[in-house]
């Protein structure tokens, strides 16, 4: 980190991060408050508020608004405190984990939201592992402190034990549940007081000279103050002090306490990202490492969202810029097809609103509307043939047959399915024998989302039926061997939307048998989205 050249100021002020959490830990509320403080929205709406006017700003799919869950990761950019924040919202629901894994390849840091009463939950653990693989720096926000929550030391212990990471308190809660009145900011020696009356009001901040400052007695009840002094003294002895280097290497997480719904602790967290968070980091490609300060523009597609605007059959590719200074109208080379493309209408996202991006810098996330040329994993450069690495595609765990209830619409269904496959919303397999398609997903809720989107966006009612297969593996090896294998196992063979050969299986035993009888073939459960 020390021997890298200084970044140009525009790039150095970028902070690109994702928010990860278990469903219901308060991620969408936190995202809203970020937008509120960043001046991107005037008033934060309740997630399930009544009336169109107050619909959550970061959830634009109909199903998300109805259920109050975030299904597709959306990106938002706004300014705060002299920094440019690029916030990528990720689905918390475990059925959409693949989308989240891919999103994490496009950010430089992550905020982990934990519910004060529940602590570290299963989905948090899974997502944390992905951050681990990429050594992403993680900031932790312990939410819902205004409800009955667990002992502060207990929460910190659980994070340290479960996730094997050092935890350094950035703030310390004063009181808990109904008695929760605010936090003591341990990094800047300030008292932050919560206003329960106005949820959208920024907390009051009082500069103090240590915990012995007599001012404290005017603001904090005596019993809570005695407890605070005792706990902070213990914390300073038992827990490591915040060390930015250790945090940037992914070994330590600073933790803030607060209540997102009461707008409390959110601003301190945002200042923490601005002050300590990493600027845009170098990105890996198969050929070399790409530094953000390089003059030529490069970027990769980490997500494709179809039909963001149902009135236009559009698809937007979300591109993370890895280097350079991008300007509207630039000619870029689409590496997979080797064709030049002029990016004439790139968009920046403010939740569901978009605006044309005149320029963007390394670290920014821009949307490029296109008609299906861009896929997940594609690289855009000014001519260099780069292939970005580390964008995963997982074998689905659930497979079902899909049919249009109206047989006349079979052709249209094929088109719709191909779009969803390119978007990464599902795997679509065309079996070698028989008609119809097999759709594979990671979680059962995705079938519901797909059925509702195919009907809403394409006007095709569909039904999913059970399939005899339970999992899929990509097949690779010498071409003659693969072809011979495919011929003898026709009833198990299919192709994915890229035309790659897939072996559909019923049992793990099938996979073991193939590996035993055909040592020259490779069956894999993930496919790198590289081109």
C-alpha positions as CSV (number, residue, x, y, z in Angstrom):
1,X,0.0,0.0,0.0
2,X,2.8,2.4,0.8
3,X,4.8,2.2,-2.4
4,X,1.8,3.0,-4.7
5,X,1.8,6.4,-6.4
6,X,-0.6,9.1,-5.2
7,X,-4.0,8.8,-6.8
8,X,-5.4,11.8,-8.8
9,X,-7.6,13.7,-6.4
10,X,-10.9,12.8,-8.2
11,X,-10.1,9.1,-7.9
12,X,-8.8,9.4,-4.3
13,X,-12.1,10.9,-3.1
14,X,-14.1,7.9,-4.4
15,X,-15.4,5.3,-1.9
16,X,-17.1,2.3,-3.5
17,X,-18.7,-0.1,-1.1
18,X,-21.5,-2.6,-0.6
19,X,-23.8,-3.2,2.4
20,X,-24.1,-6.8,3.4
21,X,-26.4,-8.3,6.0
22,X,-28.8,-11.1,7.0
23,X,-32.4,-10.3,5.8
24,X,-34.2,-7.9,8.2
25,X,-31.1,-6.5,9.9
26,X,-32.0,-3.1,8.6
27,X,-29.9,-2.8,5.4
28,X,-32.5,-1.1,3.3
29,X,-33.2,1.5,6.1
30,X,-29.5,2.2,6.4
31,X,-29.2,2.7,2.7
32,X,-32.1,5.2,2.8
33,X,-30.4,7.2,5.5
34,X,-27.2,7.2,3.6
35,X,-29.1,8.8,0.7
36,X,-30.8,11.2,3.0
37,X,-27.5,12.5,4.4
38,X,-25.9,12.5,1.0
39,X,-28.7,14.8,-0.1
40,X,-29.9,12.3,-2.7
41,X,-33.4,12.2,-1.2
42,X,-35.3,14.6,0.8
43,X,-37.2,12.3,3.1
44,X,-36.6,8.7,4.0
45,X,-39.7,6.5,3.5
46,X,-40.5,3.5,5.6
47,X,-39.7,0.3,3.7
48,X,-43.3,-0.8,3.6
49,X,-44.8,2.7,3.7
50,X,-48.2,3.3,2.3
51,X,-48.7,5.2,-1.0
52,X,-46.4,5.4,-4.0
53,X,-44.9,8.7,-2.8
54,X,-43.0,7.0,0.0
55,X,-41.9,3.8,-1.6
56,X,-38.4,2.8,-0.7
57,X,-36.0,4.5,-3.0
58,X,-33.5,1.7,-3.6
59,X,-36.0,-1.1,-4.4
60,X,-37.5,-0.7,-7.9
61,X,-38.8,-4.1,-8.8
62,X,-42.5,-4.6,-8.1
63,X,-41.9,-7.7,-5.9
64,X,-39.3,-6.0,-3.8
65,X,-41.7,-3.2,-3.0
66,X,-44.5,-5.6,-2.1
67,X,-42.4,-7.8,0.1
68,X,-39.9,-5.3,1.5
69,X,-36.9,-7.3,0.4
70,X,-34.1,-6.2,-1.9
71,X,-33.9,-8.7,-4.7
72,X,-31.5,-7.1,-7.2
73,X,-28.4,-5.2,-6.3
74,X,-28.8,-1.6,-7.4
75,X,-26.1,1.1,-7.4
76,X,-26.3,4.6,-6.1
77,X,-23.9,7.5,-6.2
78,X,-23.9,10.6,-4.1
79,X,-21.6,13.1,-2.4
80,X,-20.9,13.3,1.3
81,X,-18.3,15.3,3.2
82,X,-16.1,16.0,0.1
83,X,-16.1,12.4,-0.9
84,X,-18.0,10.6,-3.7
85,X,-19.8,7.6,-2.4
86,X,-20.7,4.7,-4.7
87,X,-23.0,2.5,-2.8
88,X,-24.0,-0.9,-4.1
89,X,-27.0,-2.4,-2.4
90,X,-27.0,-6.2,-2.3
91,X,-29.9,-8.6,-1.7
92,X,-29.8,-9.9,1.9
93,X,-32.1,-12.9,1.1
94,X,-30.0,-16.0,0.8
95,X,-31.9,-17.1,-2.3
96,X,-30.1,-14.4,-4.2
97,X,-26.6,-15.0,-2.9
98,X,-25.0,-15.3,-6.3
99,X,-26.0,-11.8,-7.3
100,X,-24.4,-10.6,-4.0
101,X,-21.2,-12.6,-4.6
102,X,-20.8,-10.9,-8.0
103,X,-21.5,-7.5,-6.6
104,X,-18.7,-7.9,-4.1
105,X,-16.2,-8.2,-6.9
106,X,-17.0,-4.6,-7.9
107,X,-16.4,-2.9,-4.5
108,X,-13.4,-1.9,-2.4
109,X,-15.0,-2.3,1.0
110,X,-18.1,-3.7,2.7
111,X,-20.4,-2.5,5.5
112,X,-21.7,-5.5,7.6
113,X,-25.0,-4.7,9.3
114,X,-25.7,-6.8,12.4
115,X,-29.0,-6.8,14.4
116,X,-28.2,-6.0,18.0
117,X,-30.5,-8.7,19.3
118,X,-29.6,-11.5,16.9
119,X,-25.9,-11.0,16.4
120,X,-24.1,-12.8,13.6
121,X,-26.6,-14.8,11.5
122,X,-26.1,-17.5,8.9
123,X,-26.3,-15.3,5.8
124,X,-23.9,-12.8,7.3
125,X,-21.4,-15.5,7.8
126,X,-21.7,-16.7,4.2
127,X,-21.3,-13.2,2.8
128,X,-18.4,-12.5,5.2
129,X,-16.6,-15.5,3.7
130,X,-16.8,-14.0,0.3
131,X,-15.3,-10.7,1.6
132,X,-12.6,-12.8,3.2
133,X,-11.7,-14.4,-0.1
134,X,-11.1,-11.0,-1.5
135,X,-9.5,-9.5,1.7
136,X,-12.2,-6.7,1.5
137,X,-12.0,-4.2,4.4
138,X,-15.1,-4.4,6.5
139,X,-16.8,-1.8,8.6
140,X,-19.5,-3.1,11.0
141,X,-22.7,-1.4,12.1
142,X,-24.6,-2.9,15.0
143,X,-28.2,-1.8,14.3
144,X,-31.4,-1.7,16.4
145,X,-29.8,-0.6,19.6
146,X,-33.0,1.2,20.5
147,X,-34.7,-2.2,20.9
148,X,-33.8,-4.8,23.5
149,X,-30.4,-6.0,22.4
150,X,-27.6,-8.1,23.8
151,X,-24.7,-7.1,25.9
152,X,-22.1,-5.1,23.9
153,X,-19.2,-7.3,24.9
154,X,-21.2,-10.4,24.0
155,X,-21.9,-9.0,20.4
156,X,-18.2,-8.2,19.9
157,X,-17.1,-11.6,21.2
158,X,-19.5,-13.3,18.8
159,X,-18.1,-11.4,15.8
160,X,-14.5,-12.2,16.8
161,X,-15.2,-15.9,17.4
162,X,-17.6,-16.5,14.5
163,X,-15.8,-14.5,11.8
164,X,-12.2,-14.7,13.1
165,X,-11.6,-11.0,12.8
166,X,-10.4,-8.4,15.4
167,X,-13.1,-6.0,16.4
168,X,-12.2,-2.4,17.4
169,X,-15.0,-0.3,18.9
170,X,-15.4,3.0,17.1
171,X,-18.3,4.0,19.3
172,X,-19.8,2.7,22.5
173,X,-23.5,2.6,23.2
174,X,-25.0,4.4,26.3
175,X,-27.9,2.4,27.6
176,X,-29.8,-0.3,25.7
177,X,-33.4,-0.7,24.5
178,X,-35.7,1.9,25.9
179,X,-32.8,3.4,27.9
180,X,-30.6,3.8,24.8
181,X,-29.7,7.5,24.6
182,X,-26.7,7.6,22.3
183,X,-23.1,6.7,21.9
184,X,-19.7,7.8,23.0
185,X,-17.4,8.3,19.9
186,X,-14.2,6.5,21.0
187,X,-12.2,7.7,17.9
188,X,-12.9,11.4,18.3
189,X,-13.9,11.7,21.9
190,X,-17.4,13.0,21.3
191,X,-20.8,12.4,22.8
192,X,-23.5,11.6,20.3
193,X,-27.1,12.0,21.5
194,X,-30.1,10.5,19.8
195,X,-33.3,12.5,19.2
196,X,-36.2,10.0,19.4
197,X,-38.8,12.6,18.5
198,X,-37.6,13.2,14.9
199,X,-36.4,10.2,13.0
200,X,-34.9,12.3,10.1
201,X,-33.0,14.7,12.3
202,X,-29.3,14.4,12.6
203,X,-28.1,13.5,16.1
204,X,-26.6,16.2,18.3
205,X,-22.9,16.0,18.8
206,X,-21.0,17.3,21.8
207,X,-17.2,17.6,21.9
208,X,-15.9,16.4,25.3
209,X,-12.5,16.1,26.9
210,X,-12.5,12.4,27.9
211,X,-15.0,10.5,30.0
212,X,-14.2,12.6,33.1
213,X,-15.5,15.8,31.5
214,X,-18.1,17.3,33.9
215,X,-20.3,18.2,30.8
216,X,-21.2,14.5,30.6
217,X,-23.3,14.7,33.8
218,X,-25.6,17.3,32.2
219,X,-26.5,14.9,29.4
220,X,-26.2,11.3,30.7
221,X,-28.1,9.9,33.8
222,X,-25.7,9.0,36.6
223,X,-26.3,5.2,36.5
224,X,-25.7,5.1,32.7
225,X,-22.7,7.3,33.0
226,X,-21.1,5.0,35.7
227,X,-21.7,2.0,33.5
228,X,-20.3,3.7,30.4
229,X,-17.1,4.7,32.1
230,X,-16.6,1.2,33.5
231,X,-17.3,-0.5,30.1
232,X,-15.1,1.9,28.0
233,X,-12.2,1.3,30.4
234,X,-12.7,-2.5,30.1
235,X,-13.0,-2.2,26.3
236,X,-9.8,-0.2,26.1
237,X,-8.0,-2.9,28.0
238,X,-9.5,-6.0,26.4
239,X,-10.1,-4.9,22.8
240,X,-7.5,-3.8,20.2
241,X,-7.4,-0.1,19.3
242,X,-8.4,0.8,15.8
243,X,-5.5,0.3,13.4
244,X,-6.2,1.5,9.8
245,X,-3.6,-0.7,8.2
246,X,-4.9,-3.8,9.8
247,X,-8.4,-2.8,8.8
248,X,-7.4,-2.2,5.1
249,X,-5.7,-5.6,5.0
250,X,-9.0,-7.2,6.1
251,X,-7.9,-8.3,9.6
252,X,-9.8,-5.9,11.7
253,X,-13.3,-4.3,11.6
254,X,-14.2,-1.1,13.4
255,X,-17.7,-1.3,14.9
256,X,-20.3,1.5,15.3
257,X,-23.5,1.2,17.3
258,X,-26.8,2.9,16.4
259,X,-30.3,2.8,15.2
260,X,-30.8,3.3,11.4
261,X,-34.5,3.9,11.7
262,X,-33.9,6.8,14.2
263,X,-31.1,8.1,11.9
264,X,-28.7,7.5,14.8
265,X,-25.0,6.4,14.3
266,X,-25.4,6.5,10.6
267,X,-23.5,9.8,10.1
268,X,-20.6,8.6,12.2
269,X,-20.5,5.4,10.1
270,X,-20.4,7.5,6.9
271,X,-17.6,9.7,8.3
272,X,-15.8,6.5,9.1
273,X,-16.0,5.4,5.5
274,X,-14.8,8.8,4.3
275,X,-12.0,9.0,6.7
276,X,-10.7,5.4,6.9
277,X,-12.2,3.6,3.9
278,X,-10.0,2.6,1.0
279,X,-9.9,4.6,-2.2
280,X,-10.3,2.6,-5.5
281,X,-8.0,-0.4,-5.4
282,X,-6.1,-2.2,-8.3
283,X,-8.2,-4.8,-10.1
284,X,-7.0,-8.2,-11.2
285,X,-7.1,-9.5,-14.8
286,X,-5.7,-12.6,-16.3
287,X,-3.0,-10.6,-18.0
288,X,-1.9,-8.2,-15.2
289,X,-3.0,-6.0,-12.3
290,X,-4.8,-2.8,-13.4
291,X,-4.0,0.3,-11.3
292,X,-6.8,2.9,-10.9
293,X,-4.4,5.8,-11.8
294,X,-3.6,4.4,-15.2
295,X,-4.5,6.9,-18.0
296,X,-6.5,4.5,-20.2
297,X,-10.0,3.6,-19.3
298,X,-10.9,0.0,-18.4
299,X,-13.9,-1.5,-16.7
300,X,-15.9,-4.7,-16.3
301,X,-19.5,-5.7,-16.2
302,X,-20.5,-7.2,-12.9
303,X,-24.3,-7.1,-13.3
304,X,-26.9,-6.9,-16.0
305,X,-30.4,-5.7,-15.2
306,X,-33.1,-6.3,-17.8
307,X,-36.2,-4.2,-18.2
308,X,-35.4,-1.6,-15.5
309,X,-37.9,0.5,-17.4
310,X,-40.8,-1.8,-18.4
311,X,-41.9,0.6,-21.1
312,X,-38.6,0.1,-23.0
313,X,-37.1,-3.4,-23.5
314,X,-33.8,-2.1,-22.2
315,X,-31.0,-3.8,-20.5
316,X,-28.5,-2.0,-18.4
317,X,-25.0,-3.4,-17.8
318,X,-23.5,-2.2,-14.6
319,X,-19.8,-1.4,-15.2
320,X,-17.2,-0.9,-12.5
321,X,-14.5,1.4,-13.9
322,X,-11.1,0.0,-13.0
323,X,-8.9,2.8,-14.3
324,X,-8.8,6.1,-16.1
325,X,-11.1,9.0,-16.6
326,X,-14.1,8.1,-18.7
327,X,-16.0,10.7,-20.7
328,X,-19.4,10.4,-22.4
329,X,-19.2,9.4,-26.1
330,X,-15.9,7.6,-25.7
331,X,-15.1,4.7,-28.1
332,X,-14.4,1.5,-26.1
333,X,-13.5,-1.9,-27.3
334,X,-15.8,-4.8,-26.2
335,X,-13.1,-7.4,-25.6
336,X,-15.2,-10.5,-26.0
337,X,-16.5,-9.6,-29.5
338,X,-13.4,-7.4,-30.4
339,X,-15.9,-4.8,-31.6
340,X,-15.7,-1.1,-30.9
341,X,-18.7,0.5,-29.2
342,X,-19.4,4.1,-28.6
343,X,-20.7,4.7,-25.1
344,X,-23.0,7.6,-25.9
345,X,-25.6,7.4,-23.1
346,X,-24.0,6.1,-19.9
347,X,-26.1,6.6,-16.8
348,X,-25.3,7.3,-13.1
349,X,-27.9,6.0,-10.6
350,X,-29.6,7.8,-7.8
351,X,-31.6,4.8,-6.6
352,X,-34.4,4.4,-9.3
353,X,-33.6,7.7,-10.9
354,X,-30.9,7.9,-13.6
355,X,-29.1,10.8,-15.0
356,X,-26.6,10.9,-17.9
357,X,-23.0,10.6,-16.8
358,X,-20.9,13.2,-18.6
359,X,-17.8,11.8,-17.0
360,X,-16.8,9.1,-14.5
361,X,-13.5,8.0,-12.8
362,X,-11.9,4.8,-11.7
363,X,-14.0,3.4,-8.8
364,X,-17.3,4.7,-10.2
365,X,-20.2,2.5,-11.3
366,X,-21.9,3.5,-14.5
367,X,-24.8,1.8,-16.3
368,X,-24.6,1.2,-20.0
369,X,-27.9,0.6,-21.8
370,X,-27.6,-2.0,-24.5
371,X,-29.6,-4.6,-26.3
372,X,-27.8,-7.7,-25.1
373,X,-24.3,-7.2,-26.3
374,X,-22.9,-6.9,-22.8
375,X,-22.8,-9.8,-20.4
376,X,-21.5,-10.4,-16.9
377,X,-17.7,-10.6,-16.9
378,X,-17.2,-8.6,-20.1
379,X,-14.3,-6.2,-20.2
380,X,-14.4,-2.8,-21.8
381,X,-11.0,-1.2,-22.6
382,X,-9.5,1.4,-25.0
383,X,-8.0,-1.4,-27.0
384,X,-6.1,-3.7,-24.7
385,X,-7.3,-7.3,-24.6
386,X,-7.9,-7.8,-20.9
387,X,-9.9,-10.4,-19.1
388,X,-10.9,-9.6,-15.6
389,X,-10.9,-12.5,-13.2
390,X,-12.8,-13.6,-10.1
391,X,-16.4,-13.1,-11.2
392,X,-18.0,-16.4,-10.3
393,X,-21.0,-18.2,-11.7
394,X,-22.2,-21.0,-9.5
395,X,-23.9,-24.3,-10.4
396,X,-27.6,-24.1,-9.5
397,X,-28.9,-26.1,-6.6
398,X,-32.5,-26.3,-7.7
399,X,-33.6,-27.3,-11.2
400,X,-37.2,-27.1,-12.7
401,X,-38.8,-27.4,-16.1
402,X,-40.5,-24.2,-17.4
403,X,-43.4,-24.1,-19.8
404,X,-45.5,-21.3,-21.2
405,X,-49.2,-22.0,-20.3
406,X,-50.0,-20.9,-23.9
407,X,-48.0,-23.2,-26.3
408,X,-48.1,-20.5,-29.0
409,X,-45.8,-18.4,-26.8
410,X,-43.0,-20.9,-26.6
411,X,-40.8,-18.9,-28.9
412,X,-41.3,-15.7,-26.9
413,X,-40.5,-17.7,-23.7
414,X,-37.1,-18.7,-25.1
415,X,-36.2,-15.1,-25.7
416,X,-37.3,-14.1,-22.2
417,X,-35.3,-16.9,-20.6
418,X,-32.2,-16.0,-22.6
419,X,-32.4,-12.4,-21.3
420,X,-32.7,-13.6,-17.7
421,X,-29.7,-16.0,-18.3
422,X,-27.6,-13.1,-19.6
423,X,-28.6,-11.0,-16.7
424,X,-27.4,-13.7,-14.3
425,X,-30.8,-14.1,-12.7
426,X,-31.0,-17.8,-13.5
427,X,-29.2,-20.6,-15.4
428,X,-31.1,-21.7,-18.5
429,X,-30.3,-25.2,-19.9
430,X,-31.6,-26.5,-23.3
431,X,-31.7,-30.3,-22.9
432,X,-30.2,-32.3,-25.9
433,X,-33.4,-34.4,-26.0
434,X,-36.9,-33.2,-25.8
435,X,-38.4,-29.7,-25.9
436,X,-38.7,-27.1,-23.2
437,X,-36.1,-25.5,-21.0
438,X,-34.7,-26.4,-17.6
439,X,-34.1,-23.4,-15.3
440,X,-31.6,-23.6,-12.5
441,X,-31.4,-21.3,-9.5
442,X,-29.6,-21.0,-6.2
443,X,-32.7,-20.4,-4.0
444,X,-36.4,-21.3,-4.3
445,X,-37.7,-17.7,-4.1
446,X,-36.0,-17.1,-7.4
447,X,-38.5,-19.2,-9.2
448,X,-41.3,-17.0,-7.9
449,X,-39.4,-13.8,-8.9
450,X,-38.8,-15.3,-12.4
451,X,-42.4,-16.3,-12.9
452,X,-43.6,-12.9,-11.9
453,X,-41.1,-11.0,-14.0
454,X,-41.7,-13.2,-17.1
455,X,-45.4,-12.4,-16.8
456,X,-45.0,-8.7,-16.0
457,X,-42.2,-7.9,-18.4
458,X,-43.1,-10.2,-21.3
459,X,-46.8,-11.0,-20.8
460,X,-46.2,-14.7,-20.8
461,X,-47.8,-16.7,-17.9
462,X,-45.5,-19.7,-17.1
463,X,-45.6,-22.7,-14.9
464,X,-42.6,-24.4,-13.3
465,X,-42.7,-28.2,-12.9
466,X,-40.4,-30.5,-11.0
467,X,-37.5,-31.9,-13.0
468,X,-35.9,-35.3,-12.6
469,X,-32.5,-33.6,-12.2
470,X,-31.1,-32.1,-9.1
471,X,-27.8,-30.4,-10.1
472,X,-25.7,-29.4,-13.1
473,X,-22.0,-29.5,-13.8
474,X,-20.0,-27.9,-16.6
475,X,-18.1,-30.4,-18.7
476,X,-14.6,-29.7,-20.1
477,X,-11.8,-31.7,-21.6
478,X,-10.4,-32.8,-25.0
479,X,-13.1,-32.1,-27.7
480,X,-13.3,-35.7,-29.0
481,X,-13.7,-37.1,-25.5
482,X,-16.4,-34.6,-24.6
483,X,-18.3,-35.3,-27.8
484,X,-18.1,-39.1,-27.3
485,X,-19.2,-38.7,-23.7
486,X,-22.2,-36.5,-24.8
487,X,-23.3,-39.0,-27.4
488,X,-23.5,-41.9,-24.9
489,X,-25.2,-39.8,-22.2
490,X,-27.6,-37.8,-24.4
491,X,-30.5,-37.9,-21.9
492,X,-28.3,-36.1,-19.3
493,X,-26.8,-33.5,-21.6
494,X,-27.8,-29.9,-22.1
495,X,-26.2,-26.6,-23.2
496,X,-26.2,-23.3,-21.2
497,X,-27.0,-19.9,-22.8
498,X,-23.3,-19.5,-23.8
499,X,-23.5,-22.9,-25.7
500,X,-21.3,-24.6,-23.1
501,X,-21.8,-28.3,-22.5
502,X,-23.6,-29.2,-19.2
503,X,-24.1,-32.6,-17.5
504,X,-27.4,-32.7,-15.6
505,X,-27.5,-35.2,-12.8
506,X,-29.9,-36.8,-10.3
507,X,-27.4,-37.9,-7.7
508,X,-24.0,-37.2,-6.5
509,X,-23.3,-40.8,-7.4
510,X,-23.7,-39.8,-11.1
511,X,-20.9,-37.3,-10.8
512,X,-18.6,-39.7,-8.9
513,X,-19.2,-42.3,-11.6
514,X,-18.3,-39.9,-14.5
515,X,-15.2,-38.8,-12.7
516,X,-14.2,-42.4,-12.1
517,X,-14.9,-43.7,-15.7
518,X,-13.8,-40.6,-17.5
519,X,-10.7,-39.3,-15.8
520,X,-9.9,-37.1,-18.8
521,X,-13.1,-35.0,-18.3
522,X,-13.5,-32.3,-15.8
523,X,-16.9,-31.6,-14.1
524,X,-17.0,-28.2,-12.4
525,X,-19.6,-26.6,-10.2
526,X,-18.5,-23.0,-11.0
527,X,-17.7,-21.3,-14.2
528,X,-15.6,-18.2,-14.3
529,X,-17.5,-15.5,-16.1
530,X,-14.6,-14.7,-18.4
531,X,-14.6,-14.3,-22.1
